[in-house]
Amino acid sequence: MTIKNIVLVHGGFVDGSGWQGVYDELAKDGFTVRIVQNPTLSLAGDVAATRQVLDGLDGPAVLVGHSYGGVVISEAGTHPNVAALAYIAAFAPDKGESVNTLIADPPPGAPVPPILPPVDGFLLLDREKFHHSFAADLPAHTAAFMADAQVPWGVDALGGAVTEPAWRAKPSWYLVATEDRMIPVPAQRAMAARAGATVVDAIGSHAVYVSQPAAVAGLIRQAAA
């Protein structure tokens, strides 16, 4: 039986509006789609926001996370309404891991995300390098808007460690963005393999959920089936 509820969780530096293309793809198929607006102040706060959305559902859901959203769904996915997980170019941490630990030892030659030094406990990406690093397959004007609409990402969120990764108990899917310059592709593949996820590749940037909504929605449909 197909799961009819989908919950979409955004990553760092952006808000939930980037999911609109994926939302449209799934809504036209009759899915009930909800989007979590992470405060991105702390992992605990983002997990609470996600669980609040899950509490309001009338049945099982696929919980979907992009980038840092993968940390959120790994922690929040133990919620009883979550039947499956879908990671979209996302971090998939194990117990005790955080974004900080996962990015601490990048593979040789990996692209370095243009994260500026923290200001008052918050991080932003260099606007001049945002298009190249985060959204290279989007039009320049779209990437410029995303860069100028950035959500400051709290350093406490990056340090938030997962206590009980949901992928250990629930089936997961993983979309690898093969042109990603934020999370190295080998790291994506390693995390997906460790989680035992069903893997699909999409030719796209870190913003693959914006640039390739049909591919992302296709992976989510697999998880829902």
PETA-V909979 format. One line per field, one symbol per residue. phi: phi as a letter, one per 40 degrees, with the letter a starting at -180 (. if undefined). psi: psi as a letter, one per 30 degrees, with the letter a starting at -180 (. if undefined). Layout:
# PETA-V909979
phi=???
psi=???
This chain:
# PETA-V909979
phi=.ccbbbbbbcccgbbccccdccdccccccgccbbbccccfcacdccccccccccdccbacbcbbbbfddcccccccccdcccbabbbbfbcbccdgcbddccbcbccdgccbccccdcbfgbbbcddcbcdcccaccbddccccccccbdcdbccccccccccaccccbbcbbaccccbcbbbdddcdcccccccgccbbcbcacdcdcccbcccccccccdccc
psi=kkkfkkkkklalflafffgeeeeeeeefggkjkkkkjkfheleeeeeeeeeeeeeglgallkkkkkbffeeefeefffkffjflkkkjhlkillkflleeefgfiklkgkkjkiklkkjhgkklkjefgeeeeehfglkeeeeeeeefgkkkjkffeffkkkejkffffkkllkjkjfgkgejkeeeeeeeeeefglkkkkkjlafhffefheeeeeeeeeeef.
